[in-house]
Amino acid sequence: MPARSAFDELWGTSRGRKARAGFEPLAGWLAETPAGELERRQQAAETAFRTLGVTFNVYGGTEAAERIIPFDIVPRIFTAREWEQLSVGLEQRVRAINAFIDDVYGARRIIADGIVPADIILGNPQYCVQLAGTRPPHGVYAHICGIDMVRTGADEFFVLEDNARTPSGVSYMLENRDAMLRLCPELFGAFPVRAVDSYPELLRDTLQSLAPRGGRDPRCVLLTPGHYNSAFYEHSFLADNMGVELVEGSDLEVDDDIVWMRTTDGRVRVDIIYRRIDDFFLDPLVFNPSSMLGVPGLMAAYRAGNVTLANAPGTGIADDKAIYSYMPEIVRYYTGEEARLPNVETWRCREPGALAYTLDNLEKLVVKLVDGSGGYGMLVGPAASRKEIEAFRAALKAEPHRYISQPTLALSTVPTLTDAGIAPRHVDFRPFVLTGADGVTIVPGGLTRVALREGSLVVNSSQGGGTKDSFILSRDPGAPR
Amino acid sequence: MLSRTASNLYWIGRYMERAEFTVRLVEATIRLSSLSGDTRSQQAWRSALAVSGATAGFKQAGDTLSAFNARRYLTISEHNKGSIRSCLAAARDNARAARNALTREAWEAINRAWLGIRDRASPGGTQATLNLVETLKAESRGFEGALARMLRNDGYWFMRLGSVVERGDNTARLLDVKYYLLLPEGEEVGGTLDRDQWTTILQTVSARTAYRLIYRRGLKPWLIADLLIFRRELPRSLAASAEETVQLLGNLADRSGRQGEADRLARNRAAGLAGGTIDSLFQEGLHESLRRFIAENGAIDRAIARQFRFG
């Protein structure tokens, strides 16, 4: 079992005997604070989330299924040195992602140079052929990226997944921090934690910097699918904190390739749309004709260069899991440097050798749909039943090109409050990377997701995952002030 | 302000008002029916259903007319679009969509009211329903309080506008149905008087004390009509509702620098009520006048939706 040998963010490999250098105050805090007290604070946080309405809807659920994501009171901590390394790597990766998208919708050099096979890009369902030749304002496509990172050892960080479409979860980073400041102020005395509360402002500045043309004061809005969407709380939270309007598709109209929003005083022109709805629903005239969520004519306005969409349509090509397997080559190709953040070793089942290896080792591997997300369409071999494995074997043989496989990683653990007291649980980490006209910004923080079931490696909220606050330290113990 | 947000706020106002009115109607009807025998209890509930505009729906649902069934239909039924539960669900739905335009306090008041009725499977006995009524009245006062502390801007005015439009409609329907039942055609105005019945009307619009203070005499049907129609000092009277509609639309116009059809209709209606007397109204016919008010109110509602592009 990976759990036994996993690296622990607090204890390292000492199995609870000795805290990692600089983390002693957290070990002390855990030892001194009675479990009942931790439990009480955790409940206070969850009660606050519920009254605030920090909820998500489970897909297919009715109103009764409005839930809060479980919150864990024990934070996950990154040292200043770790964060420095991560953020340099994240910036490099996101620059490469934007260059890649620009290329595949433009000159397609990477295909011509034989780095990535043409069919994997042009034949990809995520590739928006309608957008070939369209360049967004400032040449930026993936303005907001959520890069999912995992850790397996003291110096071993991997990128598990790139989210370049409409990554969510940043509201939890902010709300979790708020709860921790209220409920565990002593931890902020013990650790020099960097603030995350500037995120909404940075996001607004990033979006404003992307306006199509100067002159007028650009008007930015956040487009939500509406209050039945699972991430609606986050949409309303961000709009509120950025001071922009939260709009639905029906609030917008396109006239002569200009986007307007309907207000009680008449029409107001819109320049930048932070859209939290998928490409497929954006514009019924171009994509899904039955979509009620989008805005007819929006794509024409976008192609005319009259409105900025963040993220740009078509960015899904960069976070497809088949493309993911080429990321080391993609980073090298566009930045001229080796990728600072390694990928998890990945077998592309479209290749006969990789398929054969995968089929022979199903009980050891994690198998994923190339276009799946949210923990759906995924096999975790070591935890799967015979029957599940056989079902995947059949699916793999039928459509090998739809799958990739990866080794089952021993994800790092963090002490977590469970029914049986404090116990290690596996985590991942999603930092949010912003790209504006003037470059890349990363708020020192992110969303730590934790698999609350013992031994589980699936951290998705739809699959019983919870969240933790993530502390980024401004200086490490022993380092000069 | 986004037109949709304005529309969400307006409907929060309408649904919260409707919910509160229905709460009072149920409370007053329970009182009335407990004072009378079976036949008259049935009649009390039949008229409550009529006031709530639920007669046809109730019949369609196929329930026999009993106090319990009527109470259930008016309070927790999901099939009745006008039940307290449905109103609170709709108010909360609108509140969720317009969350950013509400104060936290206002949102929590609506959310709490909804949570208070969401899981009710039965109205229970009379006492249980009265307890529910008490809780809901408290929640509704909480909402009014939260509203009173809101910034006086578009958001506040749209919500108030929804309340006063709904309020006028409710009072007119209450008076229309009850008068019709209590004074069958041919009977003299001022004939024998069913005190309990008339008290029910006053209780539904929380005006028992107001009546005594203003008229200082026993219950007279025409004075009750006068109070509910013409007395501007009674917040739930038609005159007060008409006047407040004009004011709220005026606030919005001051802000935007534009008036429209809704302003014009609202002003005409308020002027008509300000110049009217109960005698002239009885000459036109009470039922006809109330029907006219309800129709005008509907026209104002539609004009508001057009003017502010509710879409």
Contacts between the chains, C-beta under 8 A, distances in Angstrom:
chain1	res1	chain2	res2	distance
A	51	B	108	6.2
A	51	B	111	7.7
A	52	B	104	7.6
A	53	B	96	7.4
A	53	B	99	7.1
A	53	B	107	7.3
A	53	B	111	7.1
A	226	B	97	7.0
A	227	B	93	7.4
A	227	B	96	4.4
A	227	B	97	4.7
A	227	B	99	7.7
A	232	B	96	7.5
A	236	B	99	4.8
A	236	B	100	5.4
A	239	B	100	6.0
A	240	B	100	4.7
A	245	B	2	5.7
A	246	B	100	5.6
A	247	B	2	6.4
A	247	B	4	7.8
A	248	B	4	6.5
A	248	B	97	8.0
A	250	B	4	6.7
A	250	B	311	6.7
A	251	B	2	5.4
A	251	B	3	7.1
A	251	B	4	5.1
A	261	B	2	6.5
A	262	B	2	7.0
A	262	B	3	4.5
A	262	B	4	7.4
A	262	B	309	5.3
A	262	B	311	6.6
A	263	B	1	5.9
A	263	B	2	5.6
A	263	B	3	5.9
A	263	B	309	7.7
A	264	B	1	5.1
A	264	B	2	7.7
A	264	B	3	5.6
A	264	B	6	4.9
A	264	B	154	6.8
A	264	B	252	7.6
A	264	B	256	7.1
A	264	B	308	4.4
A	264	B	309	6.7
A	265	B	1	7.9
A	265	B	256	5.1
A	265	B	258	7.8
